[in-house]
Amino acid sequence: MGSDDANAGGVGGAGEGGGLYFAGAGGTGMIVDSTEFSSNRAIGGAGGAGGQNTLVPKVGAPLAGVGGAGGDARGGGLLATGSSPHIAGTFSQNTAAGGVGGDGGQNSIQFGQGGDGGDGGYGSGGGLFLSPSGLDTTINALISGNTARGGVAARAPRFQVSLSG
């Protein structure tokens, strides 16, 4: 994009660990025993809208800004990083949902192209998300009814016409 192009929308923020976020470091392990994670949500933020192009039409005219991507979501019930997690419990009805993409910017030039809409964010690990997963992980859990879904991509408008009388 040239320097006269409209600005792109910002990326939505991440939604992580709706019920619990554990960031272990240096070999620190996590122990979850006889715990219920139920009806928690990790939701990615919405992407920002692309900027509007309002410049006069010309050859090589600037484009409207693209919409920002929706934020990713991981671990509706639990997100754990580090090593050696030991988990015993119940994970039910938790949700990890990626954020919606931002709308593409409007182009006020007749027949000008609007900016592309942003992609929806990823949704991973509705009940739990472990990173990295390793051989020293112990899980003894009932996991049911959890949901992970990606966000919806946004629209790309064609142009905006303003009529004044």
NORQUI-V528401 format. One line per field, one symbol per residue. phi: phi as a letter, one per 30 degrees, with the letter a starting at -180 (. if undefined). psi: psi as a letter, one per 30 degrees, with the letter a starting at -180 (. if undefined). burial: 1 if it has 24 or more other C-alpha atoms within 12 Angstrom, else 0. Layout:
phi=???
psi=???
burial=???
This chain:
phi=.dddddddddddddcbiecacbcdbiidccbcbhcccbicbcbdddddddddcbdddadiedcdddddddddbbiecabbcjbhdbbblbbbhcbcbdddddddddcddeidddddddddddbbiedabcbddbdcdcbbbcbaidbbbddddcdbddaccccbc
psi=klffllklllkllkjkieekjkjklhgklkkjkhkkjkhlkjkklkllkllkjglkklkgklllklklklklkkieekkklalhkjkjakjkhlkjkllklkkllljfkkglklkklllllkkkieelkkklklfgkkkiljjkglkkkllkllljldlkkkkk.
burial=000011111111111111111110000001010001111111111111111111000000111111111111111111111111111011111111111111111111100111111111111111111110000000100010011111111111111000000
